[in-house]
Amino acid sequence: MTQVGVALREPIALLFPGQGVQRPGMGRRLYDRYPAARRVFERAEQVLGMPVRRLCFEGPEEELNRTDNLQPCVMTVCWAAYEIWRESYGMEQVRVMAGHSLGEFTALAAAGAVSWETALLLVKERGRIMAAASTDQPGGMLAVVGLDEARVEEIRRRASAKGRLYLANRNAEVQFVLSGEIPAVEEAQRLALEAGARRALILTVPLPAHSPLMEAAGNAFRAVLDRLPIEMPRFPILGNGSGQSIGSLNDLRQELANHLMRPVDWARTMVSLRAMQVSTVVELGPGRVLASLAAKYLPGVDTWNADELFVEFAS
């Protein structure tokens, strides 16, 4: 095992991002530099039967952004980063793992609950089910930054006069995502900007993810999960629903069964990381969305993403 150039403070948390971090070119620098990454991309194409390298490295963006494409592609990049981590640093220093939405499946594979190939096929099916849901139950999602939870809840309540609208992500103290029917999402954007939000952005997600409107899709996904052999993770995994460590196999199955319909409470995940006295957060995937949140809300914690740790610092 050869480290790539930086000593990291222990204990370490490995975090895996989800939908929204995709961009053409993602994973290319890891692929060009590390044989482990090349093996992952090649294996992903064999398992999925789709041009993962072309989609990840070249796009086009419209094709990459299709839910049924982006989910297995994002997971492939995350797994490539994880394999580089495992070969370079090992797992002895890792205290806990977590993944945001889609990223939770990568975390579970990394912790040994399912094989990577199984998880990859699972997220491909998840993406297919969600793509179908965007036709059967169209909707949208709105990111709101700079308002506290009470004000966001008031905006959600008022905008619900235009249609069904729900809290989908609680990412930090002043970072939230609302999910629901398009007229309500658009009204919430107007109200949020009127209320002084630093940002109120309708996301490129054509469905109301992490809300009760996903019930039909959630039931279809649960039927897939019911056939899936799952083991208890070998490392603590912080669940999206509670932000707490998943304590039993039954709890894990419940976590996944409600995955498409239940909000993601990432703010509680960061509270748990603070309580565990994590010293270093490493985000294994495209970008540094989760690392940036940790840098802002976990004072004194060192944060890295895959490109920083394995390409820029190691160059």
One Martini backbone bead per residue (centre of mass of N, CA, C, O) as a GRO file, in nm:
protein
  315
    1MET     BB    1   0.092   0.039   0.027
    2THR     BB    2   0.060   0.367  -0.129
    3GLN     BB    3   0.090   0.677  -0.072
    4VAL     BB    4   0.010   1.005  -0.231
    5GLY     BB    5   0.131   1.254  -0.006
    6VAL     BB    6  -0.069   1.257   0.260
    7ALA     BB    7  -0.135   1.324   0.588
    8LEU     BB    8  -0.405   1.210   0.785
    9ARG     BB    9  -0.636   1.277   1.007
   10GLU     BB   10  -0.771   1.128   1.282
   11PRO     BB   11  -1.058   1.050   1.197
   12ILE     BB   12  -1.233   0.920   0.906
   13ALA     BB   13  -1.449   1.040   0.645
   14LEU     BB   14  -1.656   0.897   0.395
   15LEU     BB   15  -1.790   1.063   0.106
   16PHE     BB   16  -2.090   1.048  -0.112
   17PRO     BB   17  -2.228   1.164  -0.380
   18GLY     BB   18  -2.489   1.284  -0.588
   19GLN     BB   19  -2.712   1.422  -0.750
   20GLY     BB   20  -2.560   1.716  -0.935
   21VAL     BB   21  -2.233   1.656  -0.991
   22GLN     BB   22  -2.249   1.633  -1.278
   23ARG     BB   23  -2.001   1.626  -1.554
   24PRO     BB   24  -1.821   1.677  -1.806
   25GLY     BB   25  -1.511   1.501  -1.716
   26MET     BB   26  -1.565   1.309  -1.506
   27GLY     BB   27  -1.282   1.115  -1.397
   28ARG     BB   28  -1.043   1.159  -1.602
   29ARG     BB   29  -0.795   1.206  -1.414
   30LEU     BB   30  -0.812   0.932  -1.277
   31TYR     BB   31  -0.796   0.755  -1.530
   32ASP     BB   32  -0.515   0.865  -1.635
   33ARG     BB   33  -0.349   0.790  -1.354
   34TYR     BB   34  -0.521   0.516  -1.265
   35PRO     BB   35  -0.566   0.181  -1.289
   36ALA     BB   36  -0.808   0.149  -1.096
   37ALA     BB   37  -0.996   0.335  -1.260
   38ARG     BB   38  -0.990   0.182  -1.526
   39ARG     BB   39  -1.115  -0.079  -1.416
   40VAL     BB   40  -1.386   0.043  -1.333
   41PHE     BB   41  -1.484   0.147  -1.608
   42GLU     BB   42  -1.468  -0.122  -1.757
   43ARG     BB   43  -1.660  -0.278  -1.568
   44ALA     BB   44  -1.908  -0.098  -1.596
   45GLU     BB   45  -1.954  -0.154  -1.899
   46GLN     BB   46  -2.003  -0.456  -1.863
   47VAL     BB   47  -2.243  -0.444  -1.659
   48LEU     BB   48  -2.428  -0.217  -1.818
   49GLY     BB   49  -2.404  -0.164  -2.133
   50MET     BB   50  -2.250   0.126  -2.134
   51PRO     BB   51  -2.093   0.447  -2.216
   52VAL     BB   52  -1.935   0.566  -1.959
   53ARG     BB   53  -1.689   0.723  -2.063
   54ARG     BB   54  -1.829   0.909  -2.259
   55LEU     BB   55  -2.030   1.038  -2.062
   56CYS     BB   56  -1.822   1.141  -1.853
   57PHE     BB   57  -1.606   1.287  -2.052
   58GLU     BB   58  -1.822   1.413  -2.296
   59GLY     BB   59  -2.110   1.319  -2.320
   60PRO     BB   60  -2.351   1.497  -2.342
   61GLU     BB   61  -2.516   1.674  -2.110
   62GLU     BB   62  -2.805   1.578  -2.181
   63GLU     BB   63  -2.735   1.275  -2.153
   64LEU     BB   64  -2.609   1.271  -1.869
   65ASN     BB   65  -2.876   1.405  -1.723
   66ARG     BB   66  -3.004   1.152  -1.733
   67THR     BB   67  -3.108   0.960  -1.483
   68ASP     BB   68  -3.025   0.674  -1.614
   69ASN     BB   69  -2.720   0.780  -1.648
   70LEU     BB   70  -2.606   0.943  -1.401
   71GLN     BB   71  -2.612   0.737  -1.172
   72PRO     BB   72  -2.398   0.525  -1.274
   73CYS     BB   73  -2.181   0.740  -1.336
   74VAL     BB   74  -2.137   0.857  -1.056
   75MET     BB   75  -2.072   0.588  -0.920
   76THR     BB   76  -1.819   0.525  -1.085
   77VAL     BB   77  -1.650   0.764  -0.991
   78CYS     BB   78  -1.667   0.699  -0.690
   79TRP     BB   79  -1.538   0.415  -0.713
   80ALA     BB   80  -1.271   0.499  -0.827
   81ALA     BB   81  -1.192   0.670  -0.581
   82TYR     BB   82  -1.213   0.441  -0.376
   83GLU     BB   83  -0.996   0.252  -0.498
   84ILE     BB   84  -0.768   0.450  -0.461
   85TRP     BB   85  -0.792   0.475  -0.161
   86ARG     BB   86  -0.756   0.175  -0.084
   87GLU     BB   87  -0.470   0.147  -0.219
   88SER     BB   88  -0.334   0.405  -0.070
   89TYR     BB   89  -0.470   0.388   0.249
   90GLY     BB   90  -0.699   0.233   0.329
   91MET     BB   91  -0.919   0.148   0.635
   92GLU     BB   92  -0.804   0.205   0.928
   93GLN     BB   93  -0.893   0.528   0.948
   94VAL     BB   94  -1.188   0.458   0.920
   95ARG     BB   95  -1.500   0.545   1.088
   96VAL     BB   96  -1.695   0.657   0.847
   97MET     BB   97  -1.998   0.664   0.642
   98ALA     BB   98  -2.148   0.857   0.361
   99GLY     BB   99  -2.446   0.934   0.156
  100HIS     BB  100  -2.606   1.131  -0.088
  101SER     BB  101  -2.843   0.948  -0.164
  102LEU     BB  102  -2.706   0.792  -0.406
  103GLY     BB  103  -2.438   0.771  -0.225
  104GLU     BB  104  -2.540   0.546  -0.029
  105PHE     BB  105  -2.475   0.305  -0.220
  106THR     BB  106  -2.171   0.343  -0.222
  107ALA     BB  107  -2.129   0.315   0.081
  108LEU     BB  108  -2.241   0.024   0.104
  109ALA     BB  109  -2.030  -0.103  -0.080
  110ALA     BB  110  -1.776  -0.007   0.079
  111ALA     BB  111  -1.901  -0.164   0.350
  112GLY     BB  112  -2.025  -0.458   0.236
  113ALA     BB  113  -2.344  -0.493   0.186
  114VAL     BB  114  -2.262  -0.482  -0.120
  115SER     BB  115  -2.180  -0.512  -0.420
  116TRP     BB  116  -2.081  -0.314  -0.667
  117GLU     BB  117  -2.235  -0.443  -0.903
  118THR     BB  118  -2.506  -0.444  -0.762
  119ALA     BB  119  -2.523  -0.138  -0.708
  120LEU     BB  120  -2.507  -0.053  -1.004
  121LEU     BB  121  -2.769  -0.194  -1.095
  122LEU     BB  122  -2.950  -0.053  -0.890
  123VAL     BB  123  -2.906   0.244  -0.991
  124LYS     BB  124  -3.005   0.194  -1.271
  125GLU     BB  125  -3.294   0.119  -1.182
  126ARG     BB  126  -3.346   0.377  -1.029
  127GLY     BB  127  -3.319   0.560  -1.278
  128ARG     BB  128  -3.546   0.430  -1.442
  129ILE     BB  129  -3.775   0.481  -1.241
  130MET     BB  130  -3.736   0.792  -1.230
  131ALA     BB  131  -3.778   0.846  -1.530
  132ALA     BB  132  -4.070   0.742  -1.533
  133ALA     BB  133  -4.172   0.944  -1.313
  134SER     BB  134  -4.135   1.207  -1.487
  135THR     BB  135  -4.399   1.124  -1.645
  136ASP     BB  136  -4.611   1.032  -1.425
  137GLN     BB  137  -4.461   1.255  -1.203
  138PRO     BB  138  -4.422   1.552  -1.241
  139GLY     BB  139  -4.156   1.791  -1.150
  140GLY     BB  140  -3.962   1.955  -0.882
  141MET     BB  141  -3.666   2.147  -0.766
  142LEU     BB  142  -3.558   2.359  -0.480
  143ALA     BB  143  -3.296   2.567  -0.400
  144VAL     BB  144  -3.225   2.703  -0.066
  145VAL     BB  145  -3.030   2.994   0.030
  146GLY     BB  146  -3.031   3.190   0.343
  147LEU     BB  147  -3.256   3.038   0.505
  148ASP     BB  148  -3.439   2.937   0.746
  149GLU     BB  149  -3.654   2.691   0.834
  150ALA     BB  150  -3.901   2.865   0.903
  151ARG     BB  151  -3.909   3.022   0.632
  152VAL     BB  152  -3.923   2.777   0.444
  153GLU     BB  153  -4.187   2.665   0.561
  154GLU     BB  154  -4.359   2.912   0.489
  155ILE     BB  155  -4.311   2.894   0.187
  156ARG     BB  156  -4.422   2.611   0.149
  157ARG     BB  157  -4.707   2.672   0.253
  158ARG     BB  158  -4.780   2.897   0.048
  159ALA     BB  159  -4.707   2.738  -0.221
  160SER     BB  160  -4.927   2.505  -0.176
  161ALA     BB  161  -5.158   2.659  -0.326
  162LYS     BB  162  -5.029   2.551  -0.619
  163GLY     BB  163  -4.929   2.282  -0.472
  164ARG     BB  164  -4.741   2.024  -0.405
  165LEU     BB  165  -4.510   2.051  -0.115
  166TYR     BB  166  -4.169   1.962  -0.004
  167LEU     BB  167  -3.930   1.853   0.204
  168ALA     BB  168  -3.617   1.701   0.087
  169ASN     BB  169  -3.369   1.888   0.199
  170ARG     BB  170  -3.132   1.902   0.480
  171ASN     BB  171  -2.810   2.028   0.455
  172ALA     BB  172  -2.844   2.287   0.643
  173GLU     BB  173  -2.929   2.561   0.819
  174VAL     BB  174  -2.935   2.730   0.507
  175GLN     BB  175  -3.002   2.444   0.341
  176PHE     BB  176  -3.250   2.368   0.090
  177VAL     BB  177  -3.507   2.136  -0.042
  178LEU     BB  178  -3.769   2.145  -0.268
  179SER     BB  179  -4.065   1.932  -0.350
  180GLY     BB  180  -4.279   1.923  -0.654
  181GLU     BB  181  -4.495   2.097  -0.810
  182ILE     BB  182  -4.433   2.334  -1.037
  183PRO     BB  183  -4.606   2.575  -0.936
  184ALA     BB  184  -4.489   2.557  -0.645
  185VAL     BB  185  -4.191   2.589  -0.711
  186GLU     BB  186  -4.215   2.868  -0.847
  187GLU     BB  187  -4.342   3.012  -0.602
  188ALA     BB  188  -4.107   2.954  -0.406
  189GLN     BB  189  -3.897   3.111  -0.559
  190ARG     BB  190  -4.030   3.386  -0.537
  191LEU     BB  191  -4.048   3.394  -0.223
  192ALA     BB  192  -3.748   3.358  -0.160
  193LEU     BB  193  -3.645   3.611  -0.302
  194GLU     BB  194  -3.830   3.805  -0.147
  195ALA     BB  195  -3.693   3.704   0.141
  196GLY     BB  196  -3.359   3.695   0.073
  197ALA     BB  197  -3.228   3.485  -0.079
  198ARG     BB  198  -2.924   3.396  -0.210
  199ARG     BB  199  -3.077   3.130  -0.320
  200ALA     BB  200  -3.307   3.020  -0.602
  201LEU     BB  201  -3.297   2.699  -0.751
  202ILE     BB  202  -3.387   2.524  -1.022
  203LEU     BB  203  -3.348   2.208  -1.089
  204THR     BB  204  -3.228   1.937  -1.307
  205VAL     BB  205  -3.515   1.790  -1.197
  206PRO     BB  206  -3.805   1.616  -1.337
  207LEU     BB  207  -3.880   1.564  -1.017
  208PRO     BB  208  -4.017   1.476  -0.683
  209ALA     BB  209  -3.792   1.410  -0.491
  210HIS     BB  210  -3.823   1.319  -0.172
  211SER     BB  211  -4.142   1.244  -0.187
  212PRO     BB  212  -4.474   1.140  -0.185
  213LEU     BB  213  -4.488   1.156  -0.509
  214MET     BB  214  -4.294   0.877  -0.513
  215GLU     BB  215  -4.461   0.619  -0.449
  216ALA     BB  216  -4.456   0.445  -0.705
  217ALA     BB  217  -4.149   0.436  -0.730
  218GLY     BB  218  -4.095   0.329  -0.445
  219ASN     BB  219  -4.242   0.056  -0.486
  220ALA     BB  220  -4.066  -0.044  -0.721
  221PHE     BB  221  -3.798  -0.032  -0.565
  222ARG     BB  222  -3.875  -0.221  -0.331
  223ALA     BB  223  -3.906  -0.475  -0.507
  224VAL     BB  224  -3.606  -0.488  -0.572
  225LEU     BB  225  -3.491  -0.496  -0.280
  226ASP     BB  226  -3.635  -0.763  -0.184
  227ARG     BB  227  -3.423  -0.934  -0.384
  228LEU     BB  228  -3.180  -0.831  -0.211
  229PRO     BB  229  -2.876  -0.900  -0.092
  230ILE     BB  230  -2.806  -0.806   0.252
  231GLU     BB  231  -2.562  -0.665   0.463
  232MET     BB  232  -2.388  -0.567   0.711
  233PRO     BB  233  -2.191  -0.328   0.764
  234ARG     BB  234  -1.838  -0.283   0.842
  235PHE     BB  235  -1.931   0.014   0.863
  236PRO     BB  236  -2.041   0.296   0.953
  237ILE     BB  237  -2.370   0.426   0.864
  238LEU     BB  238  -2.522   0.720   0.768
  239GLY     BB  239  -2.838   0.800   0.746
  240ASN     BB  240  -3.054   1.004   0.569
  241GLY     BB  241  -3.297   1.021   0.773
  242SER     BB  242  -3.122   1.055   1.066
  243GLY     BB  243  -2.789   1.065   1.075
  244GLN     BB  244  -2.749   0.781   1.180
  245SER     BB  245  -2.650   0.489   1.270
  246ILE     BB  246  -2.695   0.183   1.138
  247GLY     BB  247  -2.803  -0.096   1.351
  248SER     BB  248  -2.962  -0.280   1.132
  249LEU     BB  249  -3.094  -0.467   0.884
  250ASN     BB  250  -3.379  -0.354   0.910
  251ASP     BB  251  -3.298  -0.055   0.903
  252LEU     BB  252  -3.170  -0.069   0.623
  253ARG     BB  253  -3.421  -0.155   0.465
  254GLN     BB  254  -3.589   0.092   0.547
  255GLU     BB  255  -3.406   0.307   0.431
  256LEU     BB  256  -3.434   0.202   0.130
  257ALA     BB  257  -3.748   0.180   0.096
  258ASN     BB  258  -3.765   0.518   0.151
  259HIS     BB  259  -3.568   0.677  -0.044
  260LEU     BB  260  -3.768   0.837  -0.254
  261MET     BB  261  -3.975   0.966  -0.013
  262ARG     BB  262  -3.748   1.067   0.177
  263PRO     BB  263  -3.576   1.277   0.337
  264VAL     BB  264  -3.267   1.453   0.351
  265ASP     BB  265  -3.054   1.470   0.655
  266TRP     BB  266  -2.751   1.618   0.645
  267ALA     BB  267  -2.729   1.785   0.903
  268ARG     BB  268  -2.726   1.534   1.092
  269THR     BB  269  -2.474   1.410   0.981
  270MET     BB  270  -2.288   1.642   1.082
  271VAL     BB  271  -2.350   1.603   1.378
  272SER     BB  272  -2.231   1.316   1.392
  273LEU     BB  273  -1.944   1.386   1.303
  274ARG     BB  274  -1.892   1.568   1.544
  275ALA     BB  275  -1.944   1.352   1.769
  276MET     BB  276  -1.704   1.163   1.643
  277GLN     BB  277  -1.451   1.340   1.591
  278VAL     BB  278  -1.382   1.419   1.314
  279SER     BB  279  -1.088   1.526   1.121
  280THR     BB  280  -1.159   1.392   0.829
  281VAL     BB  281  -1.279   1.473   0.498
  282VAL     BB  282  -1.367   1.254   0.218
  283GLU     BB  283  -1.454   1.310  -0.115
  284LEU     BB  284  -1.583   1.049  -0.335
  285GLY     BB  285  -1.595   1.243  -0.622
  286PRO     BB  286  -1.744   1.480  -0.776
  287GLY     BB  287  -1.624   1.731  -0.640
  288ARG     BB  288  -1.720   1.950  -0.319
  289VAL     BB  289  -1.996   1.966  -0.168
  290LEU     BB  290  -1.952   1.807   0.104
  291ALA     BB  291  -1.683   1.935   0.184
  292SER     BB  292  -1.791   2.227   0.203
  293LEU     BB  293  -1.994   2.175   0.427
  294ALA     BB  294  -1.786   2.076   0.632
  295ALA     BB  295  -1.608   2.333   0.636
  296LYS     BB  296  -1.849   2.515   0.747
  297TYR     BB  297  -1.984   2.302   0.990
  298LEU     BB  298  -1.678   2.177   1.072
  299PRO     BB  299  -1.473   2.284   1.278
  300GLY     BB  300  -1.135   2.174   1.214
  301VAL     BB  301  -1.185   2.020   0.953
  302ASP     BB  302  -1.057   1.832   0.713
  303THR     BB  303  -1.071   1.876   0.347
  304TRP     BB  304  -1.145   1.653   0.066
  305ASN     BB  305  -1.100   1.559  -0.264
  306ALA     BB  306  -1.013   1.361  -0.517
  307ASP     BB  307  -0.847   1.559  -0.692
  308GLU     BB  308  -0.679   1.682  -0.468
  309LEU     BB  309  -0.552   1.411  -0.351
  310PHE     BB  310  -0.483   1.246  -0.645
  311VAL     BB  311  -0.371   1.500  -0.827
  312GLU     BB  312  -0.274   1.775  -0.720
  313PHE     BB  313  -0.098   1.681  -0.474
  314ALA     BB  314   0.043   1.433  -0.641
  315SER     BB  315   0.205   1.609  -0.870
   0.00000   0.00000   0.00000
